[in-house]
Amino acid sequence: MNNDLVLQNHIREIRLAKKLSQEELAKTVGTTRQTIIAIEKNQFNPSAKLALLLCIALETKFEDLFYF
């Protein structure tokens, strides 16, 4: 049994609902479009700082944006 917790997210859904492109979101939080893509695909977990910036940019609580 694998006990590793994998952080999932709703970034893509919320970003699209707010009509933001990956590039616009990336510029807002100070990262690259490639990083946003990797986070949305669950290939990369953001740092605590980046996760907080994403919550602020998407006007969403952490627990509504990220989940296990």
Backbone as ProteinMPNN parsed JSONL, in Angstrom:
{"seq_chain_A": "MNNDLVLQNHIREIRLAKKLSQEELAKTVGTTRQTIIAIEKNQFNPSAKLALLLCIALETKFEDLFYF", "coords_chain_A": {"N_chain_A": [[0.839, -1.188, 0.0], [0.554, 2.191, -0.86], [1.55, 4.902, 0.939], [2.027, 7.515, 0.358], [1.043, 10.86, 0.111], [-0.607, 12.56, -2.396], [-0.695, 15.689, -3.661], [-3.442, 17.217, -4.983], [-5.227, 19.404, -7.281], [-7.487, 22.129, -8.106], [-6.87, 24.036, -9.935], [-6.902, 24.458, -12.766], [-9.692, 24.335, -13.43], [-10.747, 26.465, -11.886], [-9.217, 28.585, -12.831], [-10.047, 28.664, -15.534], [-12.761, 29.267, -15.162], [-12.517, 31.844, -14.284], [-11.685, 33.004, -16.527], [-8.946, 33.207, -17.209], [-5.804, 32.924, -18.789], [-3.17, 30.449, -18.915], [-0.755, 31.741, -19.16], [-1.375, 34.369, -18.278], [-2.04, 33.877, -15.588], [0.404, 32.846, -14.704], [2.11, 35.098, -15.006], [0.921, 36.799, -13.145], [1.47, 35.541, -10.695], [4.193, 35.379, -10.753], [5.699, 33.368, -12.076], [6.414, 30.791, -14.534], [4.637, 29.876, -17.561], [4.995, 27.196, -18.103], [5.412, 26.138, -15.564], [2.897, 26.504, -14.399], [1.423, 24.787, -16.049], [2.598, 22.309, -15.336], [1.875, 22.175, -12.618], [-0.929, 22.137, -12.812], [-1.247, 19.676, -14.048], [-0.541, 17.995, -12.05], [2.129, 17.28, -11.889], [4.011, 18.644, -10.575], [4.528, 19.962, -7.393], [3.617, 22.964, -5.925], [5.613, 25.406, -4.148], [5.104, 26.512, -0.743], [4.869, 29.279, -0.738], [4.288, 29.853, -3.467], [1.889, 28.436, -3.716], [0.267, 29.922, -1.986], [0.281, 32.396, -3.338], [-1.057, 31.615, -5.659], [-3.578, 31.045, -4.599], [-4.341, 33.623, -3.777], [-4.288, 35.008, -6.247], [-6.288, 33.633, -7.627], [-8.375, 34.121, -6.031], [-9.274, 32.309, -4.051], [-9.781, 30.0, -1.384], [-7.222, 28.091, 0.243], [-7.921, 25.412, 0.888], [-9.96, 24.993, -0.895], [-8.726, 25.078, -3.306], [-6.582, 23.265, -3.304], [-6.182, 19.756, -2.6], [-6.098, 16.442, -1.074]], "CA_chain_A": [[0.0, 0.0, 0.0], [1.333, 3.417, -0.97], [1.096, 5.883, 1.92], [2.374, 8.865, -0.079], [-0.073, 11.739, -0.204], [-0.376, 13.301, -3.629], [-1.452, 16.93, -3.646], [-4.24, 17.461, -6.185], [-5.69, 20.787, -7.291], [-8.57, 22.567, -8.994], [-6.391, 25.275, -10.539], [-7.372, 24.612, -14.147], [-11.116, 24.63, -13.428], [-10.967, 27.805, -11.34], [-8.589, 29.521, -13.777], [-10.929, 28.791, -16.696], [-13.977, 29.954, -14.727], [-12.174, 33.26, -14.163], [-11.265, 33.408, -17.874], [-7.516, 33.524, -17.192], [-4.938, 31.978, -19.496], [-2.038, 29.977, -18.112], [0.253, 32.805, -19.219], [-1.815, 35.462, -17.401], [-1.884, 33.429, -14.204], [1.845, 32.749, -14.437], [2.644, 36.462, -14.816], [0.359, 37.335, -11.904], [2.124, 34.95, -9.523], [5.646, 35.466, -10.885], [6.315, 32.114, -12.503], [6.301, 30.574, -15.969], [3.491, 29.105, -18.039], [5.355, 25.783, -17.97], [5.197, 25.767, -14.165], [1.445, 26.399, -14.22], [1.028, 23.546, -16.722], [3.056, 21.182, -14.519], [1.058, 22.132, -11.402], [-2.278, 21.709, -13.205], [-1.19, 18.251, -14.387], [-0.062, 17.303, -10.849], [3.497, 16.813, -12.098], [4.869, 19.483, -9.745], [3.86, 20.572, -6.246], [4.144, 24.32, -5.703], [6.097, 25.745, -2.809], [4.066, 27.139, 0.082], [4.723, 30.662, -1.208], [3.591, 29.844, -4.754], [0.515, 27.997, -3.45], [-0.43, 31.078, -1.417], [0.104, 33.358, -4.425], [-2.105, 31.088, -6.534], [-4.845, 31.26, -3.892], [-4.641, 35.052, -3.838], [-4.575, 35.361, -7.635], [-7.539, 33.015, -8.037], [-9.36, 34.511, -5.022], [-9.796, 31.029, -3.583], [-9.148, 29.472, -0.176], [-6.294, 26.988, -0.002], [-8.608, 24.128, 0.947], [-10.812, 24.868, -2.079], [-7.852, 24.983, -4.469], [-5.745, 22.073, -3.181], [-6.751, 18.676, -1.807], [-5.411, 15.159, -1.151]], "C_chain_A": [[0.881, 1.247, 0.0], [0.757, 4.463, -0.03], [1.438, 7.314, 1.537], [1.111, 9.652, -0.406], [0.29, 12.543, -1.444], [-1.291, 14.52, -3.613], [-2.13, 17.13, -4.995], [-4.7, 18.914, -6.16], [-6.823, 21.008, -8.295], [-8.154, 23.83, -9.748], [-6.961, 25.476, -11.94], [-8.843, 25.022, -14.181], [-11.397, 26.054, -12.961], [-10.384, 28.863, -12.277], [-9.491, 29.752, -14.984], [-12.219, 29.522, -16.345], [-13.753, 31.459, -14.617], [-11.644, 33.833, -15.488], [-9.814, 33.921, -17.917], [-6.767, 32.482, -18.011], [-3.843, 31.512, -18.535], [-0.965, 31.058, -18.052], [-0.115, 33.958, -18.285], [-1.651, 35.088, -15.933], [-0.417, 33.368, -13.817], [2.444, 34.123, -14.177], [2.167, 37.058, -13.499], [1.096, 36.814, -10.677], [3.645, 34.899, -9.639], [6.329, 34.155, -11.217], [6.141, 31.969, -14.007], [5.038, 29.782, -16.31], [3.754, 27.612, -17.879], [5.147, 25.287, -16.54], [3.709, 25.6, -13.884], [0.933, 25.106, -14.851], [1.379, 22.338, -15.851], [2.233, 21.053, -13.235], [-0.337, 21.619, -11.74], [-2.328, 20.209, -13.512], [-0.714, 17.384, -13.224], [1.313, 16.671, -11.049], [4.48, 17.557, -11.204], [4.028, 20.056, -8.618], [4.459, 21.951, -6.005], [4.697, 24.468, -4.292], [4.942, 26.372, -2.038], [3.799, 28.565, -0.398], [3.937, 30.706, -2.518], [2.139, 29.411, -4.577], [-0.318, 29.154, -2.897], [-0.691, 32.124, -2.491], [-0.981, 32.91, -5.396], [-3.479, 31.287, -5.897], [-5.272, 32.723, -3.975], [-5.054, 35.448, -5.251], [-5.919, 34.821, -8.103], [-8.685, 33.308, -7.061], [-10.087, 33.286, -4.447], [-9.061, 30.605, -2.31], [-8.271, 28.282, -0.537], [-7.03, 25.656, -0.072], [-9.587, 23.921, -0.21], [-9.989, 24.687, -3.358], [-7.041, 23.682, -4.479], [-6.415, 21.034, -2.3], [-5.905, 17.418, -1.977], [-6.373, 14.098, -1.601]], "O_chain_A": [[1.837, 1.341, 0.77], [-0.395, 4.869, -0.182], [1.169, 8.237, 2.305], [0.225, 9.167, -1.11], [1.368, 13.133, -1.522], [-2.514, 14.39, -3.558], [-1.464, 17.204, -6.027], [-4.579, 19.585, -5.135], [-7.072, 20.198, -9.187], [-9.012, 24.612, -10.156], [-7.452, 26.559, -12.257], [-9.203, 25.962, -14.89], [-12.194, 26.765, -13.572], [-10.99, 29.913, -12.488], [-9.683, 30.89, -15.412], [-12.719, 30.313, -17.145], [-14.672, 32.251, -14.826], [-11.216, 34.985, -15.556], [-9.506, 34.92, -18.567], [-7.067, 31.29, -17.931], [-3.625, 32.11, -17.482], [-0.342, 31.264, -17.01], [0.749, 34.472, -17.574], [-1.178, 35.892, -15.13], [-0.039, 33.793, -12.725], [3.207, 34.295, -13.226], [2.925, 37.746, -12.815], [1.323, 37.559, -9.724], [4.318, 34.428, -8.722], [7.409, 33.86, -10.704], [5.76, 32.926, -14.683], [4.455, 29.111, -15.457], [2.843, 26.849, -17.556], [4.749, 24.141, -16.332], [3.307, 24.655, -13.205], [0.108, 24.408, -14.261], [0.55, 21.45, -15.653], [1.925, 19.939, -12.81], [-0.871, 20.762, -11.036], [-3.34, 19.554, -13.262], [-0.506, 16.181, -13.387], [1.622, 15.644, -10.445], [5.639, 17.16, -11.081], [2.938, 20.577, -8.855], [5.678, 22.089, -5.895], [4.304, 23.752, -3.371], [3.917, 26.722, -2.624], [2.651, 29.005, -0.457], [3.018, 31.512, -2.66], [1.25, 29.965, -5.223], [-1.468, 29.343, -3.292], [-1.785, 32.686, -2.545], [-1.742, 33.736, -5.901], [-4.434, 31.656, -6.581], [-6.443, 33.017, -4.217], [-6.053, 36.143, -5.437], [-6.613, 35.471, -8.884], [-9.803, 32.822, -7.229], [-11.314, 33.236, -4.37], [-7.858, 30.828, -2.18], [-8.542, 27.56, -1.497], [-6.794, 24.86, -0.981], [-9.999, 22.792, -0.476], [-10.499, 24.202, -4.368], [-6.838, 23.076, -5.532], [-7.133, 21.38, -1.362], [-5.095, 17.327, -2.9], [-5.992, 12.935, -1.732]]}, "name": "protein", "num_of_chains": 1, "seq": "MNNDLVLQNHIREIRLAKKLSQEELAKTVGTTRQTIIAIEKNQFNPSAKLALLLCIALETKFEDLFYF"}
